[in-house]
Amino acid sequence: MAESLDEKLRRIWQEVRQAFYYPTLPDPEFKDPMPAPAAMEPRRFHIWVSKLFMGLLEKSGLISTDDALKGLLLHETDHYITCPYDFYGYLCLYSAAKDATGKKSVAQVG
């Protein structure tokens, strides 16, 4: 029996988690409608992937579903790895960096 899209998402998510040394992120889910192929909800760091987009991509034959899912999940997880804090945390880091350097341009994080 062919692997369902939900099963692929779970399997590939484990590969992505391993690549980033198991970040503490919730399991991604499919959600539609979406304004983008994938996105991360900034408060809970929840990754959403558009099932509609995945279906269109699969029909196009441009890239395998596995590669597309992996690329989207790697991209969204990288956002978390690069900036693993909420807006309040970002403001605290920015404020501390600005105070330490005395320059707004140098203090920008993320």
C-alpha positions in Angstrom: 0.0 0.0 0.0 1.3 3.5 -0.9 2.4 5.8 1.9 -0.2 8.5 2.6 0.9 12.2 2.6 0.3 12.3 6.4 2.6 9.3 6.9 5.2 10.9 4.7 5.0 14.1 6.8 5.6 12.1 10.0 8.5 10.1 8.5 10.2 13.1 7.0 9.7 15.2 10.1 11.8 12.6 12.0 14.6 13.0 9.4 14.5 16.8 9.7 14.5 16.7 13.5 17.5 14.4 13.4 19.3 16.8 11.1 18.8 19.6 13.6 19.6 17.5 16.7 16.0 17.1 17.8 14.7 20.6 18.4 11.8 20.9 20.8 9.1 21.7 18.2 5.6 20.3 17.9 4.9 17.9 15.1 4.0 19.8 11.8 0.5 19.5 10.4 -1.2 20.1 7.1 -3.5 23.2 7.0 -5.4 24.9 4.2 -6.0 27.5 3.1 -2.5 28.9 3.5 -1.0 32.1 2.1 2.3 30.2 1.5 3.4 26.6 0.9 4.5 26.4 4.5 4.8 28.7 7.6 5.7 28.7 11.2 3.2 30.0 13.8 5.4 32.4 15.9 3.9 31.9 19.3 4.0 28.1 19.6 6.5 27.5 16.8 4.0 25.2 15.0 4.8 24.4 11.4 1.9 24.3 9.0 2.3 22.8 5.5 -0.3 23.4 2.7 -1.7 20.0 1.5 -3.2 21.8 -1.5 0.3 23.1 -2.5 1.8 19.6 -2.0 -0.9 18.1 -4.3 -0.3 20.7 -7.0 3.5 20.1 -6.8 3.0 16.3 -7.0 0.9 16.7 -10.1 3.5 19.0 -11.7 6.1 16.3 -11.5 8.8 19.0 -10.9 10.0 17.5 -7.6 9.2 14.4 -5.5 6.8 14.8 -2.6 9.5 13.6 -0.3 12.0 16.2 -1.4 9.4 19.0 -1.4 8.3 18.1 2.2 11.8 17.8 3.4 12.8 21.1 1.9 9.8 22.9 3.4 10.4 21.4 6.8 14.1 22.1 6.8 13.4 25.7 5.8 10.8 26.3 8.5 12.9 24.5 11.2 15.9 26.7 10.2 13.8 29.7 11.1 13.4 28.3 14.6 17.1 27.4 14.9 18.2 30.8 13.7 15.8 32.7 15.9 14.5 30.4 18.7 12.6 32.9 20.7 9.4 34.8 20.7 9.0 38.5 20.0 9.5 39.4 23.7 12.7 37.4 23.8 13.9 39.1 20.6 13.2 42.5 22.1 15.2 41.6 25.2 18.2 40.4 23.1 18.0 43.5 20.9 17.9 45.8 23.8 20.9 44.1 25.5 22.9 44.1 22.2 22.1 47.8 21.6 23.2 48.7 25.1 26.4 46.7 24.8 27.4 48.0 21.3 25.8 51.4 21.4 24.7 50.9 17.8 21.3 50.0 16.5 22.6 48.5 13.2 25.0 46.1 15.0 22.4 45.1 17.6 20.0 43.5 15.1 19.6 39.8 15.8 18.2 37.1 13.6 
